[in-house]
């Protein structure tokens, strides 16, 4: 239950010019340098906020803080040879080493005619992670333009090195003077007469851009939402990598108790909670435990499943755990066909009767039907349970932190996220609990959490308003936020509870058909798994 605190809801109104019922964001602005100014860069930076009404009960605020800092430069961050690679464009490269190794590496670069520098990387403490020294990075060059840094990277490549062109403003250095650009959508349920809902598009297994999903639904505004499968080798692209409840239907299981955002169509009662789940295939007096819902068997994105998953049953962000022995249920929402592969599939009609046993598994489902797929040792269990013509029920349920069953109703959506940012009005960042800390790979935390990136986060304030925020990033014109900075901004905006949603190249906000965020992917706006939509009033 969200507590109400008198006065906290004014955070977005200080120093703001409000423009009502205008067709687009106007140039009118006001400086905000008081106690509610964003905690980014040195105090006293110029901060401009412009606000307009999108529809009754929904406001959009653009915040621009600081300006281009001439002290910030372009450089090349050299990658560790043979380091981690991933098809995900947001996957951080391996760039940190221990000090002796970094010194040796810099010596090699110097002998090859480059001028490297070795820099210590220290990260601040958060709620469940002590922080401290992550390692040492090696950088080459200091340039006034991105093109010059790219030329140096090309020269490094010719000498046998790999690296990434970075801007020093992305380093989370508190002396950087900006600029930062954020867009904030605030939904006031006391005046909101539209609806707030989530959408994954035509089916779970495919991806679409936030703007496409907004246009298809006729939404007035939208932001990207939960984490999802991106790499086909990690499952079905677009499949939520965590909790997915859409219009009251549980369609994707939680990841090991990671936090989720719960929203309701009327905009009231938005909350952040940590769910687990249980599922069973029930035939007669026999019940088999399900291990997944609407995902490729054997592939558990972000991990957090069961004890026999490899390498862990705990959440591990951007890692795909595996398990050869699974029992996964499918609904028609998954896609046109269930995943193909070795094993057994029991196909059920709309009355929960077994109408087909498929081996190998995979294929279309009957209208309003479902199925359950078994792999490995679970095949024998399903073979004994599933009999053509007999009943086989698939039962799934969310469990709250106390282990009690939760029954979402139509009009309720639950989206996966993490880490937490704010709890009870206090900064409460939980990267270790939610799998963003890899003890054997500090480069991941460095690139994903410590450095500034585009971010999307959501939460509620003391007046029960739902707040959706996107921070532009990865350019010289918008530095982005670290995870801790996201928490500090959320608290400054008056949020009592907040969590991070998917960010990086996924970060997108759409209002009145216009994409407000500058895509950080070279391929323009990224396709995503699901989105949050603000729908117009339906009379």
C-alpha positions in Angstrom: 0.0 0.0 0.0 1.4 3.4 -0.9 1.4 5.9 1.8 0.2 9.5 1.1 2.5 12.3 2.1 1.1 15.9 2.0 3.2 18.2 -0.3 5.3 15.5 -2.0 3.1 15.7 -5.1 4.2 19.3 -5.7 7.7 18.1 -6.9 6.9 18.4 -10.6 5.2 21.8 -10.2 8.0 23.9 -8.8 9.4 26.3 -11.4 7.2 25.0 -14.2 5.2 26.8 -16.8 2.0 24.8 -17.4 0.4 25.1 -20.9 -3.0 23.5 -21.1 -4.6 22.0 -24.2 -1.9 23.0 -26.6 -1.2 20.7 -29.6 2.5 20.4 -29.0 5.3 21.2 -26.5 5.8 24.9 -26.6 9.0 26.9 -26.2 7.8 28.5 -23.0 10.1 27.6 -20.1 11.2 28.5 -16.6 14.5 28.0 -14.7 14.5 25.6 -11.8 17.4 25.9 -9.5 15.7 25.4 -6.1 15.6 22.4 -3.8 13.7 20.3 -6.5 16.4 20.8 -9.2 17.7 17.5 -10.4 20.8 16.2 -8.5 22.9 16.0 -11.7 26.3 17.7 -12.1 27.4 20.7 -10.0 24.7 22.6 -8.1 23.5 25.8 -9.7 23.4 24.5 -13.3 20.6 26.0 -15.4 17.6 23.8 -15.5 14.7 24.3 -17.8 11.3 22.6 -17.5 8.4 22.9 -19.9 5.1 21.2 -19.2 1.9 20.7 -21.1 -1.3 18.8 -20.8 -1.5 15.7 -23.1 -5.1 15.0 -22.1 -7.0 15.6 -18.9 -5.1 14.0 -16.0 -1.9 13.5 -18.1 1.0 16.0 -18.2 4.2 15.9 -20.1 7.3 17.7 -18.7 10.5 18.1 -20.6 13.5 18.8 -18.3 16.8 20.0 -19.7 19.7 20.5 -17.2 23.1 21.9 -17.9 24.8 22.5 -21.3 27.6 21.1 -23.3 30.7 20.9 -21.2 33.9 21.8 -23.1 35.9 19.7 -20.6 34.3 16.5 -21.9 36.1 14.6 -24.6 35.8 11.7 -27.0 38.2 8.7 -26.4 38.7 5.0 -27.3 38.1 2.5 -24.5 40.2 -0.6 -25.4 38.5 -3.9 -25.0 40.1 -7.0 -23.3 41.2 -9.4 -26.0 38.9 -12.5 -26.1 36.4 -10.7 -23.8 32.7 -11.3 -23.7 30.7 -10.8 -26.9 27.0 -10.7 -27.4 24.6 -9.8 -30.3 22.8 -7.5 -27.9 23.9 -3.9 -28.9 23.5 -2.9 -25.2 25.8 -5.7 -23.9 28.8 -4.0 -22.2 32.2 -5.1 -23.6 34.8 -6.5 -21.3 37.1 -3.5 -20.6 38.2 -3.8 -17.0 41.3 -5.6 -15.7 43.3 -5.7 -12.5 46.0 -3.0 -12.1 49.1 -5.1 -13.1 47.3 -6.5 -16.2 46.1 -3.0 -17.2 49.6 -1.6 -16.9 51.0 -4.5 -18.9 48.4 -4.0 -21.5 49.1 -0.2 -21.7 52.8 -1.1 -22.2 51.9 -3.1 -25.2 49.9 -0.3 -26.6 52.7 2.2 -26.0 55.2 0.0 -27.8 52.8 -0.1 -30.8 52.9 3.7 -31.0 49.8 4.7 -29.0 49.5 6.9 -25.9 47.4 4.9 -23.5 46.3 5.9 -20.0 45.3 3.6 -17.2 42.3 4.8 -15.1 40.8 3.3 -11.9 37.1 2.8 -11.9 35.3 3.2 -8.5 31.6 2.8 -8.1 29.4 4.0 -5.2 27.7 1.8 -2.6 24.0 1.0 -3.0 21.5 -0.9 -0.9 22.7 -4.4 -1.6 26.2 -3.9 -3.1 29.2 -2.4 -1.4 30.7 -0.9 -4.5 34.3 0.2 -4.4 37.0 -0.4 -7.1 35.6 -2.3 -10.1 38.9 -2.5 -11.9 41.1 -0.5 -14.2 40.3 0.6 -17.8 42.7 1.5 -20.6 41.9 4.4 -22.9 43.7 5.9 -25.8 43.4 9.5 -27.0 41.4 12.6 -26.1 39.6 14.2 -29.0 37.2 17.1 -29.5 35.1 15.2 -32.0 33.6 11.7 -32.3 35.0 11.4 -35.8 38.6 11.9 -34.6 38.0 9.2 -32.0 36.7 6.8 -34.6 39.8 7.4 -36.7 41.9 6.4 -33.7 39.8 3.3 -33.2 40.5 2.4 -36.8 44.2 2.8 -36.3 44.0 0.6 -33.2 42.1 -2.1 -35.2 44.9 -2.1 -37.8 47.3 -2.8 -35.0 45.2 -5.8 -33.7 43.2 -4.1 -30.9 39.5 -3.6 -30.5 37.8 -0.8 -28.7 34.7 1.4 -28.3 34.4 5.1 -28.9 33.1 6.7 -25.8 32.3 10.2 -24.5 33.7 11.0 -21.1 30.4 12.6 -20.1 29.1 9.0 -19.9 31.4 8.2 -17.0 29.1 9.3 -14.1 31.7 12.0 -13.1 29.8 14.3 -10.8 31.7 17.3 -12.2 30.2 16.9 -15.7 28.0 19.9 -16.5 25.6 18.1 -18.9 23.5 18.3 -20.8 20.8 16.0 -19.5 17.4 15.6 -21.2 14.5 13.9 -19.6 10.8 13.5 -20.4 8.3 12.8 -17.7 4.7 11.6 -18.1 2.5 12.1 -15.0 -0.9 10.4 -14.7 -3.2 11.9 -12.1 -6.0 9.3 -11.4 -8.2 12.0 -9.8 -8.6 13.6 -13.3 -7.6 10.8 -15.7 -10.5 9.4 -17.7 -8.5 7.4 -20.3 -6.9 4.0 -19.6 -3.4 2.8 -18.7 -2.5 -0.6 -20.1 0.3 -2.7 -21.5 0.6 -4.2 -24.9 2.9 -6.7 -26.5 1.4 -6.5 -30.0 -0.1 -9.3 -32.0 1.8 -12.0 -30.1 4.4 -12.5 -27.4 7.2 -13.9 -29.6 7.6 -11.0 -32.0 9.0 -7.5 -31.5 7.7 -4.1 -32.6 8.8 -0.5 -32.0 7.1 1.5 -29.2 5.8 3.9 -31.8 4.3 1.1 -33.9 2.5 -0.4 -30.8 1.3 3.0 -29.9 -0.1 3.7 -33.3 -1.7 0.2 -33.6 -3.5 0.8 -30.3 -4.5 4.4 -30.9 -2.6 5.5 -27.8 -1.9 9.2 -27.0 1.4 8.3 -25.3 3.6 5.3 -24.7 6.9 4.2 -23.2 8.9 1.0 -23.6 8.4 -1.4 -20.7 9.9 -4.7 -19.6 13.1 -6.6 -20.5 12.7 -9.2 -23.3 14.5 -11.8 -25.3 16.6 -10.0 -28.0 18.9 -12.8 -29.3 17.2 -15.7 -31.1 19.8 -18.0 -29.4 18.2 -16.9 -26.0 14.7 -17.9 -27.0 11.9 -16.3 -29.0 12.7 -12.6 -29.6 10.1 -10.4 -28.0 9.2 -12.9 -25.2 9.2 -11.1 -21.9 12.2 -11.9 -19.7 10.2 -11.9 -16.5 6.7 -11.3 -15.3 4.1 -10.5 -17.9 0.4 -10.1 -17.0 -1.8 -8.5 -19.7 -5.4 -7.5 -19.0 -5.4 -9.9 -16.1 -3.9 -12.9 -17.9 -0.5 -14.3 -16.6 1.4 -15.0 -19.9 5.0 -14.9 -18.7 6.5 -16.2 -15.4 8.5 -14.0 -13.0 12.3 -14.1 -12.7 13.3 -15.3 -9.3 11.4 -12.6 -7.3 12.7 -9.6 -9.3 10.5 -6.5 -9.0 7.5 -5.8 -11.2 5.4 -2.8 -12.0 1.6 -3.3 -11.4 -0.7 -0.9 -13.2 -4.5 -0.7 -13.5 -6.6 0.7 -16.4 -8.0 3.6 -14.3 -4.4 4.7 -13.3 -5.1 4.1 -9.6 -3.1 1.8 -7.3 0.1 1.5 -9.3 2.6 -0.4 -7.2 5.9 -2.2 -7.3 6.2 -5.7 -5.9 8.2 -8.9 -6.1 6.3 -11.9 -7.4 7.1 -15.6 -7.7 4.8 -18.1 -9.3 3.6 -21.7 -9.4 2.2 -23.7 -12.2 0.9 -27.3 -12.7 -0.4 -29.6 -15.4 -3.2 -31.5 -13.7 -4.8 -34.7 -15.0 -7.1 -36.7 -12.7 -5.4 -37.0 -9.4 -1.9 -36.4 -10.8 -0.2 -33.0 -10.9 3.1 -32.1 -12.6 5.0 -28.9 -11.8 5.4 -26.5 -14.7 8.8 -24.8 -15.1 7.9 -22.1 -17.6 5.1 -20.3 -19.5 5.1 -19.2 -23.1 8.9 -19.5 -23.7 11.3 -21.8 -25.5 11.9 -24.8 -23.3 15.4 -25.1 -22.0 16.2 -21.3 -22.3 15.5 -19.2 -19.2 16.3 -15.5 -20.0 17.7 -13.6 -17.0 17.7 -16.9 -15.1 15.9 -17.0 -11.7 14.1 -20.3 -12.3 14.5 -23.6 -10.5 17.3 -25.3 -8.6 18.5 -27.5 -11.4 18.9 -24.6 -13.9 22.4 -24.0 -15.1 24.5 -22.0 -14.1 22.2 -20.7 -11.4 18.6 -20.6 -10.1 19.1 -17.0 -9.0 18.4 -13.9 -11.2 21.3 -13.1 -13.5 20.6 -10.2 -15.8 21.2 -10.6 -19.6 22.2 -14.2 -19.1 20.3 -17.2 -20.5 20.3 -20.1 -18.1 19.5 -23.6 -19.5 17.7 -26.7 -18.4 17.3 -29.9 -20.5 14.4 -31.1 -18.4 11.4 -28.8 -18.6 7.6 -28.7 -18.7 6.5 -25.4 -20.3 2.9 -24.4 -20.9 1.7 -22.4 -24.0 -1.4 -20.2 -24.6 -2.6 -18.8 -28.0 -1.0 -15.5 -27.0 2.5 -16.9 -27.6 2.4 -16.9 -31.4 1.1 -18.7 -34.5 3.1 -21.8 -33.7 4.7 -23.3 -30.5 8.5 -23.8 -30.5 9.8 -26.8 -32.4 12.3 -29.3 -31.1 12.9 -32.7 -29.5 10.4 -33.8 -26.8 6.7 -34.2 -26.5 3.8 -31.8 -26.7 0.3 -32.4 -25.5 -2.2 -30.2 -27.4 -5.4 -29.2 -25.6 -8.6 -27.8 -27.0 -10.7 -25.0 -25.5 -12.3 -27.5 -23.1 -8.9 -28.7 -21.8 -9.1 -32.0 -23.5 -6.0 -33.6 -25.0 -6.6 -33.7 -28.8 -3.0 -34.4 -30.1 0.3 -35.7 -28.9 3.2 -34.3 -30.9 6.7 -35.6 -31.0 8.8 -33.8 -32.0 7.0 -30.9 -30.5 5.9 -27.7 -32.1 3.0 -26.5 -34.3 -0.2 -24.5 -34.3 -2.8 -24.6 -31.5 -6.5 -25.1 -31.8 -8.7 -22.0 -31.5 -8.7 -21.0 -27.8 -6.6 -24.0 -27.1 -3.3 -24.5 -25.3 -0.5 -27.0 -24.9 2.3 -28.2 -22.7 5.7 -29.2 -23.9 8.1 -31.6 -22.2 11.8 -32.1 -22.8 14.4 -34.4 -21.4 13.3 -36.4 -18.3 10.0 -34.6 -18.2 8.9 -36.4 -21.4 8.2 -39.6 -19.5 6.1 -37.7 -16.9 4.0 -36.1 -19.6 3.6 -39.3 -21.5 2.1 -41.0 -18.4 -0.2 -38.0 -17.7 -1.5 -36.9 -21.2 -4.1 -39.2 -22.7 -6.0 -38.3 -25.9 -9.6 -37.5 -25.1 -8.9 -37.0 -21.4 -8.8 -33.7 -19.5 -5.5 -32.0 -18.7 -5.7 -28.6 -17.0 -2.9 -26.0 -17.0 -3.0 -24.0 -13.8 -0.8 -21.0 -13.1 -0.7 -18.3 -10.4 1.3 -15.4 -9.2 2.5 -15.5 -5.6 3.1 -12.4 -3.5 6.1 -11.9 -1.3 4.3 -13.8 1.5 3.6 -16.8 -0.8 -0.1 -16.0 -1.2 -1.8 -16.5 -4.5 -2.6 -13.4 -6.5 -5.5 -13.4 -9.0 -5.1 -10.4 -11.4 -8.4 -9.2 -12.8 -9.1 -7.8 -16.3 -7.7 -4.3 -16.5 -4.6 -5.2 -14.5 -1.2 -5.4 -16.1 2.1 -6.5 -14.6 5.5 -5.8 -16.3 8.9 -7.0 -15.4 11.7 -4.6 -14.4 14.7 -4.1 -12.1 16.5 -3.0 -10.1 14.4 -1.2 -7.6 15.4 2.5 -7.4 13.3 4.0 -4.6 11.4 2.3 -1.7 9.3 4.2 0.9 10.6 7.6 -0.4 14.3 6.5 0.2 16.9 5.5 -2.4 16.9 1.7 -2.5 18.9 0.4 -5.4 19.1 -3.4 -5.6 21.4 -4.6 -8.5 22.9 -7.6 -6.6 19.5 -9.0 -5.6 18.2 -8.5 -9.2 21.2 -10.1 -10.9 23.1 -7.1 -12.3 26.3 -7.8 -10.3 28.5 -10.4 -11.7 31.4 -11.2 -9.4 33.5 -12.7 -12.2 32.7 -9.9 -14.7 32.9 -6.4 -13.2 32.8 -5.0 -16.8 29.1 -5.8 -16.9 28.2 -3.7 -13.9 30.5 -1.0 -15.1 28.9 -0.7 -18.5 25.3 -1.5 -17.4 24.8 0.2 -14.1 27.8 2.5 -13.3 28.0 4.3 -16.6 25.4 6.7 -18.0 23.0 5.2 -20.4 19.5 6.0 -21.7 17.1 4.9 -19.0 13.3 4.3 -18.6 11.9 4.1 -15.1 8.5 4.3 -13.5 7.0 4.8 -10.1 4.4 6.5 -8.0 4.3 9.6 -5.8 2.7 10.3 -2.5 -0.5 11.5 -4.2 -0.9 8.2 -6.0 0.1 9.5 -9.4 1.9 7.2 -11.8 5.1 8.7 -13.3 6.9 7.4 -16.4 10.3 8.8 -17.1 12.7 8.5 -20.0 16.3 9.9 -20.0 18.0 10.4 -23.3 21.6 9.2 -23.5 24.7 8.0 -25.3 25.2 11.3 -27.1 27.1 14.5 -26.4 23.8 16.3 -26.4 22.3 14.0 -23.7 24.5 12.2 -21.2 22.0 9.7 -19.8 22.0 8.4 -16.2 23.7 5.8 -14.2 21.4 3.5 -12.2 22.1 5.4 -9.0 21.5 8.7 -10.7 18.1 7.3 -11.9 17.2 6.6 -8.3 18.3 10.1 -7.2 16.3 11.7 -10.0 13.2 9.6 -9.2 13.4 10.7 -5.5 13.8 14.3 -6.5 10.7 14.0 -8.7 8.8 13.1 -5.6 8.5 9.3 -6.2 7.9 7.2 -3.2 8.4 3.9 -5.1 10.3 3.5 -8.4 12.0 0.8 -10.5 14.0 0.7 -13.6 12.4 -0.7 -16.8 14.4 -1.7 -19.9 16.7 1.0 -21.0 19.6 1.6 -23.4 18.5 1.4 -27.0 15.0 0.3 -25.9 14.4 3.6 -24.1 11.5 5.3 -26.1 8.7 7.7 -25.3 6.0 8.5 -27.8 3.5 11.3 -27.4 0.8 12.2 -29.9 2.5 10.1 -32.5 5.9 11.7 -32.1 9.0 9.9 -30.8 10.5 12.3 -28.2 13.6 10.3 -27.4 16.7 10.2 -29.6 17.4 6.6 -30.4 20.8 5.5 -29.3 20.9 2.5 -31.7 22.6 3.2 -35.1 19.6 1.5 -36.7 17.1 4.1 -35.3 14.2 3.2 -33.0 14.6 -0.3 -31.5 11.8 -2.9 -31.6 10.8 -4.1 -28.1 8.8 -6.8 -26.3 6.1 -4.7 -24.6 5.1 -1.2 -23.9 2.9 0.9 -21.5 0.2 2.8 -23.3 -1.9 5.8 -22.2 -5.1 5.5 -24.0 -7.6 8.3 -24.7 -11.0 8.5 -23.1 -13.6 6.3 -24.7 -17.1 7.7 -24.4 
